[in-house]
């Protein structure tokens, strides 16, 4: 089983007042709790939406083995590769 430890780093971001108001309006109208949540989600989309799944994983997902779980070492390797692709390490 893999557990994630989430540590937050605070940053300061300067944006124009107009952009801030537009982002705040968008966040409110699209179900975000606040503008911070909206900005985090926008960053996640930019970072993670362009990741590609390796062909061997796609083949496993489309096989009869798709109902099996990865071993701990396979899971750790997969997580490491995703983090490297997202430049988190």
N, C-alpha and C positions, 0 to 999 in steps of 0.2 A: 504494500500500500504506500502511496506517495502522499506526503503532507507538504503543504506549501506554507512557508512563513512569509507573511507580507509585512515588509517594512516600508514605511512611507518616507519620502524625502520631500520637503517643502521647497517650492521654487517661487520666485517672484517673476511675474510676467506683466510687461507694460504694453497696453493696447490703447488705441484711441477711444475716446468716450463714445463716439458713434458706433464703433465696432463692438464695444462692450455692451451697449444698449441692444444692439441687434442680436448678439449672442445670448444675452439675458432673456430677451423676448422669445427667441427660438427655444431655449431651454425650457422656459415656462410652458410654452405651447406644445411641446413635444414630450412631456412627461418626465423631464429630468427634475431631480430634487432641487438642484441649484446649478449655477454656471460651471462650478468646478467639476461636477459629475459630467456635464456635457463636454467640457474640454478634454477630460480624461478619456471619454468614449471616442471622441474624434481622433485623439492620438492613437488609441488602440486600433481603430480601423485603419489608419495609415500604416501602422507598424505590422499588424498581423494579417491584413487582407491579402497581401501580396505573397504570402508564404505558399510554397508549393509542397504538395505531399509526394514523398518519394514513390516511385513506381512499385517497389516491393510492398509498401504499405497499402497502396491501392489494390494490388493483386490479392493481398491477404484479406482486405475488407470485402472484396467481391467473391471470396472463396467460402467453402464450407467451414473454414477455420475462423470465420469472422466472429463467431460466438465465444472464442477463447480469449483469455486475457494475456497481455504481455507479461513476461517474467519481470521481476524487479530490475534486473540488469538491463533488459530491453527497454523497459519504461524509463529508466534513468538515462539511457543513451538517447532515446527519442526526445526526452525533455531537453537534454543538453544540445541536441541538434537544433531544436526549435529556438532555444535561447540564443544560440550562435547566429542563426539566421536573422533573428530580431535584434542582434547586436546587444543583448542584455548582459553578456559576460565579457 
